[in-house]
Amino acid sequence: MFVISHFITAVAVLLNYVLEFYFWIIIARAILSWVSPDPYNPIVRFIHDATEPVLYQIRSKLPVTLSGIDFAPIIVVLGIKFLQIFIVGSLSTLAQRLV
């Protein structure tokens, strides 16, 4: 049973790293929206391409723009933190109980 426990722990840790990385990409996207970056910069393009599909889905389903302020990144950040607490925490607890 310890092999399954270690596998679930590894999945939880990996998922936590991915969510944390995406969290910081969303934060970088929000900061870049305050300035006028070069749209041809490869880093700016990567950040835009990595975040736009998720942000577009939020914007299309919810009216999250108010007075020119886009609240979609805040909703995504809250969703990421929810997933980190709920799914990663649940997987970690499950792995501890299997030992």
Steps between C-alpha positions, in 0.01 A plus 500: 500500500797732550562513123153639438549744786824628350343523156210709633744720691704553183186592304398746772842665508521521121149645477589754767811607304301537176229705671758718673682561169175595328412726793819700441436513126157653569658752738757591232218542246317737735814705558572512126150635440594810702788588269537499124741213429639416159245252356774332294713415803508119533441507876201731463362279223545187713321657795217618277468166319509304827235706675262619231305172453409487870435873532289498182280224641443702819429820306257330264295342780503778759483877461820560695603835350388799701604855408789372291634273776524134408419273795559174310856458635368533856244228435767273351735561795220417744424186300864393509521551875175305545642211298822507700314482828228255397653257250865507608399491866261212441760301308759559772258390770406192300866409456566534874206276586618226264831457681 
